[in-house]
């Protein structure tokens, strides 16, 4: 957010981001929904505040849901949620295809172009995976951890493919810890 915003403006923004995070969680975990179900939530937030701010929604979901509800057997030795156990890297090809679909929906990118840029998306997904795990590693540190999460995701601000991958990985992680695995379509 621009530094010219007032504290009240920032509070209003974070209230909006929190509502979008709740919407993101709701659609990501709704029975029968796939990962693309979160796109309207992301579109609404991106249209108002910019694509890079969709990571604020992901940050809230990661902190409030993934960190809090992750089972013990899917955590690192330090107690952080382990993205590799929640969303194994073997699912990244699915994330690449989902990212191509999301690019088509958000930007009108032809699906063929999104798929043929798979190498770029693979690199972006790897960067997003690292950023999400870094965020999960620091979320338990309270305010300082939340600040580090924002900084880490800010590093991806100029990479739309990575920003989309953050949202895909976040939705997949939420689905991985949802209470009824029989209702999950992926992963």
Secondary structure as a PSIPRED ss2 file (coil, helix, strand):
# PSIPRED VFORMAT (PSIPRED V4.0)

   1 X C   1.000  0.000  0.000
   2 X C   1.000  0.000  0.000
   3 X C   1.000  0.000  0.000
   4 X C   1.000  0.000  0.000
   5 X C   1.000  0.000  0.000
   6 X C   1.000  0.000  0.000
   7 X H   0.000  1.000  0.000
   8 X H   0.000  1.000  0.000
   9 X H   0.000  1.000  0.000
  10 X H   0.000  1.000  0.000
  11 X H   0.000  1.000  0.000
  12 X H   0.000  1.000  0.000
  13 X H   0.000  1.000  0.000
  14 X H   0.000  1.000  0.000
  15 X H   0.000  1.000  0.000
  16 X H   0.000  1.000  0.000
  17 X H   0.000  1.000  0.000
  18 X H   0.000  1.000  0.000
  19 X H   0.000  1.000  0.000
  20 X H   0.000  1.000  0.000
  21 X H   0.000  1.000  0.000
  22 X H   0.000  1.000  0.000
  23 X H   0.000  1.000  0.000
  24 X H   0.000  1.000  0.000
  25 X H   0.000  1.000  0.000
  26 X H   0.000  1.000  0.000
  27 X H   0.000  1.000  0.000
  28 X H   0.000  1.000  0.000
  29 X H   0.000  1.000  0.000
  30 X C   1.000  0.000  0.000
  31 X C   1.000  0.000  0.000
  32 X C   1.000  0.000  0.000
  33 X C   1.000  0.000  0.000
  34 X C   1.000  0.000  0.000
  35 X H   0.000  1.000  0.000
  36 X H   0.000  1.000  0.000
  37 X H   0.000  1.000  0.000
  38 X H   0.000  1.000  0.000
  39 X H   0.000  1.000  0.000
  40 X H   0.000  1.000  0.000
  41 X H   0.000  1.000  0.000
  42 X H   0.000  1.000  0.000
  43 X H   0.000  1.000  0.000
  44 X H   0.000  1.000  0.000
  45 X H   0.000  1.000  0.000
  46 X H   0.000  1.000  0.000
  47 X H   0.000  1.000  0.000
  48 X H   0.000  1.000  0.000
  49 X H   0.000  1.000  0.000
  50 X C   1.000  0.000  0.000
  51 X H   0.000  1.000  0.000
  52 X H   0.000  1.000  0.000
  53 X H   0.000  1.000  0.000
  54 X H   0.000  1.000  0.000
  55 X H   0.000  1.000  0.000
  56 X H   0.000  1.000  0.000
  57 X H   0.000  1.000  0.000
  58 X H   0.000  1.000  0.000
  59 X H   0.000  1.000  0.000
  60 X H   0.000  1.000  0.000
  61 X H   0.000  1.000  0.000
  62 X H   0.000  1.000  0.000
  63 X H   0.000  1.000  0.000
  64 X H   0.000  1.000  0.000
  65 X H   0.000  1.000  0.000
  66 X H   0.000  1.000  0.000
  67 X H   0.000  1.000  0.000
  68 X H   0.000  1.000  0.000
  69 X H   0.000  1.000  0.000
  70 X C   1.000  0.000  0.000
  71 X C   1.000  0.000  0.000
  72 X H   0.000  1.000  0.000
  73 X H   0.000  1.000  0.000
  74 X H   0.000  1.000  0.000
  75 X E   0.000  0.000  1.000
  76 X C   1.000  0.000  0.000
  77 X C   1.000  0.000  0.000
  78 X C   1.000  0.000  0.000
  79 X C   1.000  0.000  0.000
  80 X C   1.000  0.000  0.000
  81 X E   0.000  0.000  1.000
  82 X C   1.000  0.000  0.000
  83 X H   0.000  1.000  0.000
  84 X H   0.000  1.000  0.000
  85 X H   0.000  1.000  0.000
  86 X H   0.000  1.000  0.000
  87 X C   1.000  0.000  0.000
  88 X C   1.000  0.000  0.000
  89 X H   0.000  1.000  0.000
  90 X H   0.000  1.000  0.000
  91 X H   0.000  1.000  0.000
  92 X H   0.000  1.000  0.000
  93 X H   0.000  1.000  0.000
  94 X H   0.000  1.000  0.000
  95 X H   0.000  1.000  0.000
  96 X H   0.000  1.000  0.000
  97 X H   0.000  1.000  0.000
  98 X H   0.000  1.000  0.000
  99 X H   0.000  1.000  0.000
 100 X H   0.000  1.000  0.000
 101 X H   0.000  1.000  0.000
 102 X H   0.000  1.000  0.000
 103 X H   0.000  1.000  0.000
 104 X H   0.000  1.000  0.000
 105 X H   0.000  1.000  0.000
 106 X H   0.000  1.000  0.000
 107 X H   0.000  1.000  0.000
 108 X C   1.000  0.000  0.000
 109 X C   1.000  0.000  0.000
 110 X C   1.000  0.000  0.000
 111 X H   0.000  1.000  0.000
 112 X H   0.000  1.000  0.000
 113 X H   0.000  1.000  0.000
 114 X H   0.000  1.000  0.000
 115 X H   0.000  1.000  0.000
 116 X H   0.000  1.000  0.000
 117 X C   1.000  0.000  0.000
 118 X H   0.000  1.000  0.000
 119 X H   0.000  1.000  0.000
 120 X H   0.000  1.000  0.000
 121 X H   0.000  1.000  0.000
 122 X H   0.000  1.000  0.000
 123 X H   0.000  1.000  0.000
 124 X H   0.000  1.000  0.000
 125 X H   0.000  1.000  0.000
 126 X H   0.000  1.000  0.000
 127 X H   0.000  1.000  0.000
 128 X H   0.000  1.000  0.000
 129 X H   0.000  1.000  0.000
 130 X H   0.000  1.000  0.000
 131 X H   0.000  1.000  0.000
 132 X H   0.000  1.000  0.000
 133 X H   0.000  1.000  0.000
 134 X H   0.000  1.000  0.000
 135 X H   0.000  1.000  0.000
 136 X H   0.000  1.000  0.000
 137 X H   0.000  1.000  0.000
 138 X H   0.000  1.000  0.000
 139 X H   0.000  1.000  0.000
 140 X H   0.000  1.000  0.000
 141 X H   0.000  1.000  0.000
 142 X C   1.000  0.000  0.000
 143 X H   0.000  1.000  0.000
 144 X H   0.000  1.000  0.000
 145 X H   0.000  1.000  0.000
 146 X H   0.000  1.000  0.000
 147 X H   0.000  1.000  0.000
 148 X H   0.000  1.000  0.000
 149 X H   0.000  1.000  0.000
 150 X H   0.000  1.000  0.000
 151 X H   0.000  1.000  0.000
 152 X H   0.000  1.000  0.000
 153 X H   0.000  1.000  0.000
 154 X H   0.000  1.000  0.000
 155 X C   1.000  0.000  0.000
 156 X C   1.000  0.000  0.000
 157 X C   1.000  0.000  0.000
 158 X C   1.000  0.000  0.000
 159 X C   1.000  0.000  0.000
 160 X H   0.000  1.000  0.000
 161 X H   0.000  1.000  0.000
 162 X H   0.000  1.000  0.000
 163 X H   0.000  1.000  0.000
 164 X H   0.000  1.000  0.000
 165 X H   0.000  1.000  0.000
 166 X H   0.000  1.000  0.000
 167 X H   0.000  1.000  0.000
 168 X H   0.000  1.000  0.000
 169 X H   0.000  1.000  0.000
 170 X H   0.000  1.000  0.000
 171 X H   0.000  1.000  0.000
 172 X H   0.000  1.000  0.000
 173 X H   0.000  1.000  0.000
 174 X H   0.000  1.000  0.000
 175 X H   0.000  1.000  0.000
 176 X H   0.000  1.000  0.000
 177 X C   1.000  0.000  0.000
 178 X C   1.000  0.000  0.000
 179 X C   1.000  0.000  0.000
 180 X C   1.000  0.000  0.000
 181 X H   0.000  1.000  0.000
 182 X H   0.000  1.000  0.000
 183 X H   0.000  1.000  0.000
 184 X C   1.000  0.000  0.000
 185 X C   1.000  0.000  0.000
 186 X C   1.000  0.000  0.000
 187 X C   1.000  0.000  0.000
